[in-house]
Amino acid sequence: MQLGTDRKGPQAVPELPGGAAWLFVEISGDDAAEVADRAAAVSLVATARHSRIITSPAQAAALWRIREDGGGLAGRSPAGAPAHAGWEDAAVPPERLGDYLREFDELLLNHHLKGFPFGHFGDGCVHVRLDFPFQHDDGAAVFRAFLTDAARLVASYGGSLSGEHGDGRARSELLPFMYTPAALSLFGKVKGILDPDNILNPGVLVDPEPLDANVRVAEAGPLRTGLAFGYEHDDGDFSQAVHRCTGVGQCRAAHRDNQTVMCPSYIATLEEKDSTRGRARALQEMINGSVVGGAAVGHNHGKPNWRAPEVHEALDLCLSCKGCASDCPTGIDMASYKAEVLHQSYKGRIRPASHYSLGWLPRWAMLASVAPRVVNALVSLPGLGKLGLRLAGVDQRRRIPAFAPQTFHKWFGSRRVSVALSASGPDGRPQVLLWADSFTNNFSPEVGKAAVRVLEDAGYEVLIPEKPVCCGLTWISTGQLDSARKILRSSVETLKEYAEQGIPIVGLEPSCTGVLRSDSIELLGRAVAGQVASATHTLAELLAKTPDYEAPSLEGITVVAQPHCHHHAVMGWSPDAALLEGAGASLQKLGGCCGLAGNFGVERGHYEVSVAVAEQQLLPAVRAAAADAVVLADGYSCRTQLEDLSERKGIHLAQLLAEKLPAK
């Protein structure tokens, strides 16, 4: 459960009773009263220290999702070392499971192994991933010795080596623990009749190969030097980070719901190379050096071939949505890995045109803010706009967004007065720092204006940064990480002045807010960026923490919400859902990605996939929505995609709340 909260945030796991392990019991009945009586009876007869009855379908689904993700969540040992399959699904009679598990724990101790048992306890079937020491010379011997003892143990309980899957190569050598010599001889005779030339699966079940004959250990050593990101959760090791993927395949799951994002490109193309797993495998082979050129990292002074065509092909359709960072149970963060690869590949080299046009967008927007009307008029001239798109590496079917006639900063500057920094203003109101990112400031100042009104209504005195603050998002997504770090360091220094005074920071653009909460720590280190990261909130998060805050009534309003992917992955969208439903709105929350994903859907060569992603959930839901339904999209990319591909306009949460406030 701790892994679940670490990976997906505290909102991912409902409150659980005390203890270090939990047994989920699902109870059914003819009606709610019968179910409640049965649940109470189970709680009374159970010998557990504590129990809790959960009646909310949403909370139950969240708990079962943690269980379903077990194979990936258990892919690391308690100490963070890689954990492997091998003793994956042994089963014993359910009534003997407790005794078996106690002996199994002793067996792990005897072999100096650790892992997380989980599974179908009602069927007596237990899964576990173990930290076999394959990195050491005796790793295969430890693997063999443990499996032999484990097979002897499960057979002593009248169990099965494989309760769910086949015995196959992993356990065929162990079948004598379960079957008599006569039974095994019969297996051989049947195979001899049906497969006299031993063509079908040789070395399996009959005359099996040794169980450790095909154990292959990655040749790659650690890769910690010369990296742009810190890889805080992987001991600074890019190799360890990309080897998180154990092939669980959650990114290829056929069932999609409104709780997940991963993996939008795979959903659109159904190609393995466009899945999170496919990309991780390409990166692993780049590190291992066995398929994608070069020597294995850490061996013979090998270096990864960052520019390998296979790697760039696999990463090309990655939207950098970060959906995998929360939805993949192994904790893969492909957006960061892609940025690292681009950073390493283009060091000292000419980059694609879109890296300069879209990657430097905040810089161009700052220049355009001097005379936005002139810029808008120029790019709208026949031919000139199309030429600009072509030179910028942007798809011709996209449009150049119009710059706002007046930036949010200029509007705010015309109304504010200078105040001293403190946790509360001169009139006793608590202060809050509203950070208008480059998109809000230059393209959607109306969002910032609405946020000011909402925050003031909530009792805050609103401040904005005295100096320009940019998170460097567009530089990050295009892999210009040295520039991103420089920009971000300056911004963090500016924001730290407010954080040190206990002033909360509110971000409006989810992807930019996510940079302050997550990427800033990876690029600058926790010692530099941790305080600002902790002080940064979404609007809904801050309002949820505001004493006595009461949102304006949204009774009778249907909200079709497209949470931004980074909002979902980094901050979590639960506070937003709670605020909307608490205010009386009828909420339809969508999953998946809008498909634009910052620079991705704008770049030449990505348009078709961008539209295909939008057609998975967003566009069908918007087309089916009633005319008076509110389409909520906090992300500037999401709102742009809606304007480009539909007849509906999305609004920010701040705008929805501000519209319902009493007129001044």
C-alpha positions as CSV (number, residue, x, y, z in Angstrom):
1,M,0.0,0.0,0.0
2,Q,2.9,2.3,0.7
3,L,4.1,1.7,-2.8
4,G,0.7,2.7,-4.1
5,T,0.7,6.0,-2.2
6,D,4.3,6.7,-3.1
7,R,3.6,6.2,-6.8
8,K,0.1,7.6,-7.1
9,G,-0.2,9.9,-4.2
10,P,-2.2,9.5,-0.9
11,Q,-5.5,10.0,-2.8
12,A,-4.9,6.7,-4.6
13,V,-5.4,4.5,-1.5
14,P,-8.4,4.9,0.8
15,E,-7.8,4.9,4.6
16,L,-7.0,1.4,5.8
17,P,-7.1,-0.2,9.2
18,G,-3.8,-0.4,11.1
19,G,-1.3,-3.1,10.2
20,A,1.4,-4.0,7.7
21,A,-0.6,-6.4,5.5
22,W,-4.3,-6.4,4.5
23,L,-6.8,-9.0,3.4
24,F,-9.6,-7.8,1.1
25,V,-12.9,-9.6,1.5
26,E,-15.6,-8.8,-1.0
27,I,-19.1,-9.6,0.3
28,S,-22.3,-9.7,-1.7
29,G,-26.0,-10.1,-0.8
30,D,-29.5,-9.5,-2.0
31,D,-29.7,-6.0,-0.6
32,A,-27.6,-3.5,1.3
33,A,-28.8,-4.6,4.7
34,E,-27.8,-8.2,4.1
35,V,-24.4,-7.1,2.9
36,A,-23.9,-4.9,6.0
37,D,-24.8,-7.8,8.3
38,R,-22.4,-10.2,6.6
39,A,-19.6,-7.6,6.6
40,A,-20.1,-7.1,10.4
41,A,-20.1,-10.8,11.0
42,V,-16.8,-11.2,9.1
43,S,-15.3,-8.4,11.1
44,L,-16.3,-10.1,14.4
45,V,-15.0,-13.6,13.6
46,A,-11.8,-12.4,12.0
47,T,-8.7,-12.5,14.2
48,A,-7.1,-9.4,12.5
49,R,-6.0,-6.6,14.8
50,H,-8.2,-4.1,13.0
51,S,-10.8,-4.1,10.2
52,R,-12.7,-1.6,8.2
53,I,-15.9,-1.9,6.1
54,I,-15.8,0.0,2.8
55,T,-19.2,0.6,1.1
56,S,-18.1,3.2,-1.5
57,P,-17.8,1.6,-5.0
58,A,-15.1,4.2,-5.9
59,Q,-13.0,3.3,-2.8
60,A,-13.4,-0.4,-3.4
61,A,-12.3,0.1,-7.0
62,A,-9.3,2.0,-5.9
63,L,-8.3,-0.8,-3.5
64,W,-8.8,-3.5,-6.2
65,R,-6.7,-1.4,-8.6
66,I,-3.8,-1.6,-6.1
67,R,-4.2,-5.3,-6.0
68,E,-4.4,-5.6,-9.8
69,D,-1.2,-3.6,-10.1
70,G,0.6,-5.9,-7.7
71,G,2.9,-7.5,-10.2
72,G,4.3,-4.1,-11.2
73,L,4.3,-2.5,-7.7
74,A,6.2,-5.5,-6.4
75,G,8.8,-5.1,-9.1
76,R,11.2,-3.6,-6.5
77,S,12.1,-5.0,-3.2
78,P,11.5,-3.1,0.1
79,A,15.0,-1.8,-0.3
80,G,14.4,-0.6,-3.9
81,A,16.4,-3.4,-5.6
82,P,14.9,-5.1,-8.7
83,A,12.6,-8.0,-7.8
84,H,12.0,-10.8,-10.2
85,A,9.5,-13.5,-11.1
86,G,10.4,-17.1,-10.5
87,W,8.1,-18.3,-7.8
88,E,5.2,-16.6,-9.2
89,D,1.9,-18.4,-8.5
90,A,2.3,-21.4,-6.2
91,A,-1.0,-22.5,-4.6
92,V,-2.0,-24.6,-1.6
93,P,-5.4,-25.6,-0.2
94,P,-6.9,-22.3,1.2
95,E,-7.4,-23.8,4.6
96,R,-3.6,-24.4,4.9
97,L,-2.5,-21.1,3.5
98,G,-1.7,-19.5,6.8
99,D,0.7,-22.2,7.9
100,Y,2.2,-22.3,4.4
101,L,2.9,-18.6,4.4
102,R,4.6,-18.7,7.8
103,E,6.9,-21.4,6.5
104,F,7.4,-19.5,3.3
105,D,8.6,-16.5,5.3
106,E,11.1,-18.7,7.1
107,L,12.3,-19.9,3.7
108,L,12.9,-16.4,2.5
109,L,14.9,-15.6,5.6
110,N,17.0,-18.7,5.1
111,H,17.9,-17.7,1.6
112,H,18.3,-14.0,2.5
113,L,15.6,-13.0,0.1
114,K,12.8,-10.4,0.3
115,G,9.6,-9.8,-1.5
116,F,5.9,-8.7,-1.3
117,P,3.5,-11.7,-1.3
118,F,0.1,-10.9,-2.8
119,G,-2.6,-12.7,-4.6
120,H,-5.8,-14.7,-4.5
121,F,-5.9,-15.8,-0.9
122,G,-9.4,-17.2,-1.2
123,D,-8.0,-19.7,-3.7
124,G,-4.7,-20.3,-1.8
125,C,-2.7,-18.8,-4.7
126,V,0.2,-16.5,-3.8
127,H,2.2,-14.3,-6.1
128,V,5.6,-12.9,-5.1
129,R,8.5,-11.1,-6.8
130,L,11.9,-11.7,-5.1
131,D,15.2,-9.9,-5.1
132,F,17.3,-12.7,-6.5
133,P,20.9,-11.5,-6.5
134,F,21.4,-11.9,-10.3
135,Q,23.9,-9.1,-10.2
136,H,26.3,-11.4,-8.3
137,D,28.2,-14.4,-9.6
138,D,26.2,-16.8,-7.3
139,G,22.8,-15.3,-8.3
140,A,21.7,-18.2,-10.5
141,A,22.8,-20.6,-7.8
142,V,20.6,-18.8,-5.2
143,F,17.8,-18.8,-7.7
144,R,18.1,-22.6,-8.2
145,A,18.4,-23.4,-4.5
146,F,15.4,-21.3,-3.5
147,L,13.1,-22.7,-6.2
148,T,14.0,-26.2,-5.2
149,D,13.3,-25.6,-1.6
150,A,10.1,-23.7,-2.4
151,A,8.8,-26.6,-4.6
152,R,9.5,-29.1,-1.8
153,L,7.6,-26.8,0.6
154,V,4.5,-26.3,-1.5
155,A,4.3,-30.0,-2.4
156,S,4.4,-30.9,1.3
157,Y,1.2,-28.9,1.7
158,G,-0.5,-30.8,-1.2
159,G,-0.2,-27.7,-3.4
160,S,0.6,-26.8,-6.9
161,L,3.8,-25.3,-8.3
162,S,1.7,-23.2,-10.7
163,G,-1.8,-22.3,-9.4
164,E,-2.6,-20.0,-12.3
165,H,-0.1,-20.3,-15.1
166,G,1.7,-23.2,-16.8
167,D,4.7,-25.0,-15.4
168,G,6.8,-24.3,-18.6
169,R,10.5,-23.8,-18.5
170,A,10.5,-22.1,-15.1
171,R,9.2,-25.2,-13.2
172,S,9.3,-28.3,-15.4
173,E,12.5,-29.5,-13.6
174,L,10.6,-29.4,-10.3
175,L,7.6,-31.6,-11.4
176,P,9.0,-34.7,-9.6
177,F,8.1,-32.9,-6.3
178,M,4.4,-33.1,-7.5
179,Y,4.1,-36.2,-9.6
180,T,5.1,-39.8,-9.2
181,P,7.7,-41.3,-11.6
182,A,4.9,-43.3,-13.2
183,A,2.9,-40.1,-14.0
184,L,6.0,-38.4,-15.4
185,S,6.7,-41.5,-17.5
186,L,3.2,-41.3,-18.8
187,F,3.8,-37.7,-19.8
188,G,6.8,-38.8,-21.9
189,K,4.9,-41.7,-23.6
190,V,2.0,-39.4,-24.6
191,K,4.5,-36.8,-26.0
192,G,6.3,-39.5,-27.8
193,I,3.1,-40.6,-29.6
194,L,2.0,-37.1,-30.5
195,D,5.4,-35.5,-31.1
196,P,7.8,-38.3,-32.1
197,D,10.4,-35.9,-33.5
198,N,10.3,-33.7,-30.3
199,I,9.5,-30.6,-32.3
200,L,6.9,-29.0,-30.0
201,N,8.4,-27.2,-27.0
202,P,11.5,-29.4,-26.6
203,G,12.9,-29.3,-23.1
204,V,9.6,-28.5,-21.4
205,L,7.7,-30.9,-19.1
206,V,9.3,-34.0,-20.7
207,D,13.1,-34.3,-20.4
208,P,13.2,-30.7,-19.1
209,E,16.1,-28.4,-19.3
210,P,17.6,-27.1,-16.0
211,L,15.4,-24.4,-14.6
212,D,18.3,-21.9,-14.6
213,A,19.5,-22.8,-18.1
214,N,17.9,-19.8,-19.8
215,V,18.3,-17.2,-17.1
216,R,19.6,-14.1,-18.8
217,V,20.8,-11.2,-16.7
218,A,21.1,-7.7,-18.2
219,E,24.7,-6.9,-19.0
220,A,24.3,-3.2,-18.3
221,G,26.0,-1.6,-15.4
222,P,24.9,1.7,-13.7
223,L,24.7,4.9,-15.7
224,R,24.9,7.8,-13.3
225,T,27.3,10.3,-14.9
226,G,26.6,13.1,-17.4
227,L,22.8,12.9,-16.9
228,A,20.5,15.9,-16.8
229,F,17.8,14.5,-14.5
230,G,18.6,13.3,-11.0
231,Y,16.5,10.1,-11.0
232,E,15.9,10.5,-7.3
233,H,14.0,7.3,-6.9
234,D,16.6,5.2,-8.8
235,D,19.7,6.2,-6.9
236,G,20.6,8.6,-9.8
237,D,20.9,5.7,-12.2
238,F,19.3,6.0,-15.7
239,S,19.9,2.3,-16.3
240,Q,18.0,1.3,-13.1
241,A,15.2,3.7,-14.1
242,V,14.6,2.3,-17.5
243,H,14.9,-1.3,-16.2
244,R,11.9,-0.6,-13.9
245,C,9.7,-2.1,-16.7
246,T,9.2,-5.8,-16.1
247,G,6.8,-6.3,-19.0
248,V,3.6,-6.3,-17.0
249,G,1.9,-4.7,-19.9
250,Q,-0.6,-2.4,-18.1
251,C,0.1,0.1,-20.9
252,R,-1.5,-2.4,-23.3
253,A,-4.6,-3.1,-21.2
254,A,-7.7,-3.6,-23.3
255,H,-10.0,-2.1,-20.7
256,R,-9.9,1.7,-20.5
257,D,-11.8,3.8,-18.0
258,N,-11.9,7.4,-16.7
259,Q,-9.3,6.8,-14.0
260,T,-6.2,6.3,-16.3
261,V,-4.3,8.0,-19.1
262,M,-1.6,5.5,-20.1
263,C,-0.7,5.0,-22.9
264,P,-2.4,7.3,-25.4
265,S,-0.1,6.6,-28.3
266,Y,-0.5,2.8,-28.0
267,I,-4.3,3.2,-27.8
268,A,-4.2,5.2,-31.1
269,T,-1.8,2.9,-33.0
270,L,-2.0,-0.5,-31.2
271,E,1.7,-0.9,-32.0
272,E,3.9,-2.4,-29.4
273,K,6.7,0.0,-30.2
274,D,4.3,2.9,-29.3
275,S,3.5,1.4,-25.8
276,T,5.3,2.3,-22.6
277,R,6.6,-1.2,-22.5
278,G,7.9,-1.1,-26.1
279,R,9.7,2.2,-25.4
280,A,11.2,0.8,-22.2
281,R,12.4,-2.2,-24.0
282,A,14.1,-0.1,-26.6
283,L,15.8,2.0,-23.9
284,Q,16.9,-1.2,-22.1
285,E,18.5,-2.6,-25.2
286,M,20.2,0.8,-25.8
287,I,21.7,0.4,-22.3
288,N,22.4,-3.3,-22.6
289,G,24.1,-2.8,-25.9
290,S,22.9,-6.2,-27.2
291,V,20.5,-5.1,-29.9
292,V,20.7,-1.3,-30.2
293,G,24.4,-0.7,-31.1
294,G,27.4,-0.1,-28.8
295,A,28.8,-2.0,-25.8
296,A,26.8,-2.6,-22.7
297,V,27.0,0.4,-20.3
298,G,29.5,-0.3,-17.5
299,H,31.3,-3.0,-19.4
300,N,34.3,-2.4,-21.6
301,H,33.7,1.3,-21.1
302,G,30.6,1.1,-23.2
303,K,28.4,4.1,-23.8
304,P,24.7,4.2,-24.7
305,N,24.0,5.0,-28.3
306,W,21.6,7.9,-27.5
307,R,21.1,8.6,-31.2
308,A,20.1,5.1,-32.2
309,P,17.3,5.2,-34.8
310,E,15.4,2.5,-33.1
311,V,15.3,4.5,-29.9
312,H,14.1,7.7,-31.6
313,E,11.5,5.8,-33.6
314,A,10.2,4.3,-30.4
315,L,10.1,7.7,-28.6
316,D,8.7,9.7,-31.5
317,L,5.1,9.2,-30.7
318,C,5.5,9.5,-27.0
319,L,3.3,12.4,-26.0
320,S,5.2,13.1,-22.8
321,C,1.9,12.9,-21.0
322,K,3.4,11.4,-17.9
323,G,0.5,9.0,-17.7
324,C,2.8,6.1,-17.1
325,A,4.4,7.9,-14.1
326,S,1.2,7.3,-12.2
327,D,-0.6,4.6,-14.1
328,C,2.3,2.2,-14.7
329,P,2.6,0.1,-11.5
330,T,6.4,-0.1,-12.0
331,G,6.8,3.7,-11.8
332,I,8.1,4.3,-15.3
333,D,8.3,8.0,-16.3
334,M,8.8,7.9,-20.1
335,A,8.4,11.7,-20.4
336,S,11.6,12.2,-18.4
337,Y,13.4,9.4,-20.3
338,K,12.4,10.9,-23.6
339,A,13.6,14.4,-22.6
340,E,16.9,12.8,-21.4
341,V,17.4,11.1,-24.7
342,L,16.7,14.3,-26.7
343,H,19.1,16.2,-24.4
344,Q,21.9,13.7,-24.9
345,S,21.2,13.2,-28.7
346,Y,21.4,16.9,-29.6
347,K,24.2,18.1,-27.4
348,G,26.2,20.5,-29.6
349,R,24.1,19.7,-32.6
350,I,21.5,21.5,-34.7
351,R,18.0,20.6,-33.5
352,P,14.7,20.2,-35.3
353,A,13.0,23.5,-36.1
354,S,10.2,22.8,-33.7
355,H,12.7,22.7,-30.8
356,Y,13.5,26.3,-31.5
357,S,10.0,27.5,-32.3
358,L,7.9,25.6,-29.8
359,G,10.7,24.9,-27.3
360,W,11.4,28.6,-27.0
361,L,7.8,29.6,-27.0
362,P,7.9,31.6,-23.7
363,R,10.7,33.6,-25.1
364,W,8.8,34.4,-28.4
365,A,5.7,35.2,-26.4
366,M,7.6,37.7,-24.2
367,L,8.8,39.5,-27.4
368,A,5.3,39.4,-28.9
369,S,3.8,40.9,-25.8
370,V,5.4,44.2,-26.7
371,A,3.1,44.6,-29.7
372,P,0.7,41.7,-29.7
373,R,-1.8,43.2,-32.1
374,V,0.9,43.8,-34.7
375,V,2.1,40.2,-34.4
376,N,-1.4,38.8,-34.7
377,A,-2.0,40.9,-37.8
378,L,1.2,39.7,-39.4
379,V,0.6,36.0,-38.8
380,S,-2.9,36.3,-40.1
381,L,-1.8,37.6,-43.5
382,P,-2.5,35.2,-46.4
383,G,0.6,33.0,-47.0
384,L,2.7,34.5,-44.2
385,G,1.1,32.3,-41.5
386,K,1.5,29.1,-43.5
387,L,5.1,30.0,-44.2
388,G,5.7,30.6,-40.6
389,L,4.2,27.2,-39.7
390,R,6.4,25.5,-42.3
391,L,9.6,27.1,-41.1
392,A,8.7,26.3,-37.5
393,G,8.2,22.6,-38.1
394,V,4.5,22.8,-37.3
395,D,1.8,20.9,-39.1
396,Q,-0.1,23.1,-41.7
397,R,-3.4,22.0,-40.3
398,R,-2.7,23.7,-37.0
399,R,-3.1,27.4,-36.4
400,I,-0.9,30.0,-34.7
401,P,-2.8,31.0,-31.5
402,A,-3.5,34.7,-31.1
403,F,-1.6,36.6,-28.4
404,A,-3.7,38.4,-25.9
405,P,-4.0,42.2,-26.4
406,Q,-3.0,42.7,-22.8
407,T,-1.0,40.2,-20.7
408,F,-2.3,39.1,-17.3
409,H,0.8,40.7,-15.6
410,K,0.0,44.1,-17.2
411,W,-3.6,43.8,-16.2
412,F,-2.7,42.9,-12.6
413,G,-0.1,45.7,-12.4
414,S,-2.7,48.2,-13.3
415,R,-4.8,47.3,-10.2
416,R,-2.5,46.2,-7.5
417,V,-0.6,48.1,-4.8
418,S,2.7,47.3,-3.3
419,V,2.6,45.2,-0.2
420,A,5.2,43.6,2.2
421,L,5.6,39.9,2.2
422,S,4.2,38.0,5.1
423,A,1.9,35.1,5.8
424,S,-1.0,37.6,6.0
425,G,-1.5,41.0,4.5
426,P,-1.8,44.3,6.3
427,D,-5.6,43.9,6.7
428,G,-5.1,40.4,8.2
429,R,-6.1,38.4,5.1
430,P,-3.8,35.5,4.3
431,Q,-1.6,36.1,1.2
432,V,-1.3,33.8,-1.7
433,L,1.1,34.0,-4.7
434,L,-0.7,33.5,-8.0
435,W,1.7,32.3,-10.6
436,A,0.6,33.1,-14.1
437,D,2.7,30.9,-16.4
438,S,3.6,31.9,-20.0
439,F,0.4,30.4,-21.4
440,T,-1.9,32.1,-18.9
441,N,0.0,35.4,-19.1
442,N,0.2,35.7,-22.9
443,F,-2.6,33.6,-24.3
444,S,-5.3,33.2,-21.7
445,P,-5.1,36.1,-19.2
446,E,-8.9,35.7,-18.6
447,V,-8.0,32.5,-16.6
448,G,-5.7,34.5,-14.4
449,K,-8.3,37.2,-13.9
450,A,-10.9,34.6,-12.9
451,A,-8.5,33.1,-10.4
452,V,-7.9,36.5,-8.8
453,R,-11.6,36.9,-8.3
454,V,-12.0,33.4,-6.9
455,L,-9.1,33.7,-4.5
456,E,-10.2,37.1,-3.3
457,D,-13.7,35.8,-2.7
458,A,-12.1,33.0,-0.7
459,G,-10.5,35.6,1.6
460,Y,-7.0,35.8,0.2
461,E,-4.9,38.8,-0.7
462,V,-3.5,37.9,-4.1
463,L,0.2,38.6,-5.0
464,I,2.1,37.9,-8.2
465,P,5.8,37.4,-8.5
466,E,7.9,40.6,-8.6
467,K,10.2,39.0,-11.2
468,P,9.4,36.9,-14.3
469,V,8.9,33.2,-13.5
470,C,9.0,30.5,-16.1
471,C,9.2,26.8,-15.3
472,G,11.0,25.8,-18.5
473,L,8.4,23.3,-19.5
474,T,8.8,23.7,-23.3
475,W,12.6,23.4,-23.0
476,I,12.1,20.2,-20.9
477,S,9.7,18.6,-23.4
478,T,12.1,19.2,-26.3
479,G,15.1,17.9,-24.3
480,Q,16.9,21.3,-23.9
481,L,17.6,20.5,-20.3
482,D,20.6,22.7,-19.7
483,S,18.5,25.7,-20.7
484,A,15.6,24.4,-18.7
485,R,17.7,24.0,-15.6
486,K,19.0,27.6,-15.9
487,I,15.5,29.0,-16.3
488,L,14.1,26.9,-13.5
489,R,16.8,27.7,-11.1
490,S,16.2,31.5,-11.5
491,S,12.4,30.9,-11.1
492,V,12.8,28.8,-8.0
493,E,15.0,31.4,-6.4
494,T,12.3,34.0,-7.0
495,L,9.5,31.8,-5.6
496,K,11.5,30.6,-2.6
497,E,11.3,34.1,-1.2
498,Y,7.5,33.6,-0.9
499,A,7.7,30.0,0.2
500,E,10.0,30.9,3.1
501,Q,7.4,33.4,4.3
502,G,4.8,30.6,4.4
503,I,2.9,32.1,1.4
504,P,1.3,29.3,-0.7
505,I,1.9,29.3,-4.4
506,V,-1.0,28.6,-6.8
507,G,-0.3,27.4,-10.4
508,L,-3.0,27.6,-13.0
509,E,-1.5,25.7,-15.9
510,P,-1.3,22.0,-14.8
511,S,1.8,21.1,-16.8
512,C,3.7,24.1,-15.4
513,T,2.5,23.4,-11.9
514,G,3.7,19.8,-12.4
515,V,7.2,21.0,-13.2
516,L,7.4,22.9,-9.9
517,R,6.1,19.9,-8.0
518,S,8.2,17.2,-9.7
519,D,10.7,18.1,-12.5
520,S,12.2,20.9,-10.5
521,I,13.4,18.4,-7.9
522,E,14.8,16.1,-10.6
523,L,16.7,19.0,-12.4
524,L,17.8,21.0,-9.4
525,G,17.7,18.6,-6.5
526,R,15.4,18.5,-3.5
527,A,17.7,20.7,-1.4
528,V,17.2,23.5,-3.9
529,A,13.7,23.0,-5.1
530,G,12.0,21.0,-2.4
531,Q,10.6,24.0,-0.4
532,V,9.0,25.6,-3.5
533,A,7.7,22.2,-4.6
534,S,6.0,21.7,-1.2
535,A,4.5,25.2,-1.3
536,T,3.0,24.9,-4.8
537,H,-0.7,24.0,-5.1
538,T,-3.4,23.7,-7.7
539,L,-6.3,26.1,-7.3
540,A,-8.5,23.2,-6.1
541,E,-5.9,22.0,-3.6
542,L,-5.6,25.4,-2.0
543,L,-9.3,26.0,-1.8
544,A,-9.7,22.5,-0.2
545,K,-7.3,23.6,2.5
546,T,-8.9,27.0,3.0
547,P,-10.8,27.2,6.3
548,D,-14.5,27.8,5.9
549,Y,-14.3,28.1,2.1
550,E,-17.6,27.5,0.4
551,A,-17.6,27.2,-3.4
552,P,-20.4,28.9,-5.3
553,S,-23.3,26.6,-6.1
554,L,-23.0,24.6,-9.2
555,E,-26.4,22.9,-8.8
556,G,-28.0,21.9,-12.1
557,I,-24.7,22.2,-14.0
558,T,-23.3,19.3,-15.9
559,V,-19.5,19.4,-16.1
560,V,-17.7,17.3,-18.7
561,A,-14.1,17.4,-17.4
562,Q,-10.9,16.6,-19.2
563,P,-8.2,16.6,-16.5
564,H,-4.8,17.5,-17.9
565,C,-2.5,14.5,-18.1
566,H,0.2,16.1,-15.9
567,H,-2.5,17.1,-13.4
568,H,-3.6,13.5,-13.2
569,A,-0.1,12.1,-13.0
570,V,1.7,14.6,-10.7
571,M,-0.8,16.3,-8.5
572,G,-3.9,14.1,-8.7
573,W,-7.3,15.4,-9.7
574,S,-9.3,14.2,-6.6
575,P,-9.5,17.7,-5.0
576,D,-11.0,19.1,-8.2
577,A,-13.6,16.3,-8.3
578,A,-14.4,16.8,-4.7
579,L,-14.8,20.6,-5.1
580,L,-17.1,20.2,-8.1
581,E,-19.3,17.5,-6.7
582,G,-19.4,19.3,-3.3
583,A,-20.7,22.4,-5.0
584,G,-23.5,20.3,-6.6
585,A,-22.3,19.8,-10.1
586,S,-23.1,16.7,-12.1
587,L,-19.6,15.5,-13.0
588,Q,-18.6,13.4,-16.0
589,K,-14.8,12.9,-15.7
590,L,-13.0,11.7,-18.8
591,G,-9.8,9.6,-18.8
592,G,-7.1,9.5,-21.5
593,C,-5.3,12.4,-23.1
594,C,-6.6,15.2,-25.2
595,G,-3.9,14.4,-27.8
596,L,-2.3,17.8,-28.2
597,A,0.1,17.4,-25.3
598,G,2.0,20.6,-25.7
599,N,4.3,20.6,-28.6
600,F,3.6,17.0,-29.6
601,G,0.3,17.4,-31.5
602,V,1.5,20.6,-33.2
603,E,4.7,19.2,-34.6
604,R,4.8,18.1,-38.2
605,G,4.2,14.3,-38.5
606,H,2.1,13.9,-35.4
607,Y,-1.3,15.3,-36.4
608,E,-3.0,12.0,-37.3
609,V,-2.0,10.4,-34.0
610,S,-3.0,13.5,-32.1
611,V,-6.5,13.4,-33.5
612,A,-6.7,9.7,-33.0
613,V,-5.9,10.1,-29.3
614,A,-8.6,12.8,-29.0
615,E,-11.1,10.5,-30.6
616,Q,-10.6,7.9,-27.8
617,Q,-12.6,9.8,-25.1
618,L,-12.5,13.6,-25.4
619,L,-14.2,14.3,-28.7
620,P,-16.9,11.6,-28.5
621,A,-17.8,12.8,-25.0
622,V,-17.9,16.5,-26.1
623,R,-20.1,15.6,-29.2
624,A,-22.5,13.7,-26.9
625,A,-22.7,16.4,-24.2
626,A,-25.8,18.5,-23.9
627,A,-25.5,22.0,-25.4
628,D,-25.6,23.6,-21.9
629,A,-23.0,21.3,-20.4
630,V,-19.7,22.9,-19.3
631,V,-16.6,21.5,-20.8
632,L,-13.9,21.9,-18.2
633,A,-10.2,21.8,-19.4
634,D,-7.6,23.5,-17.2
635,G,-4.8,22.8,-19.6
636,Y,-4.1,25.3,-22.4
637,S,-3.3,22.4,-24.7
638,C,-6.6,20.7,-23.9
639,R,-8.5,23.9,-24.7
640,T,-6.5,24.4,-27.9
641,Q,-7.3,20.9,-29.0
642,L,-11.0,21.4,-28.4
643,E,-11.0,24.6,-30.4
644,D,-9.1,23.0,-33.3
645,L,-11.1,19.8,-33.5
646,S,-14.6,20.6,-32.2
647,E,-17.2,23.3,-32.0
648,R,-17.0,23.5,-28.2
649,K,-14.9,25.7,-26.0
650,G,-13.3,24.6,-22.8
651,I,-12.9,26.7,-19.7
652,H,-10.7,26.6,-16.6
653,L,-12.0,25.7,-13.2
654,A,-11.2,29.3,-12.1
655,Q,-13.5,30.6,-14.8
656,L,-16.3,28.3,-13.9
657,L,-16.2,29.3,-10.2
658,A,-15.8,33.0,-11.0
659,E,-18.8,33.0,-13.3
660,K,-21.0,31.8,-10.4
661,L,-19.9,34.4,-7.9
662,P,-22.2,37.3,-7.2
663,A,-21.6,40.3,-9.5
664,K,-19.6,43.1,-7.9
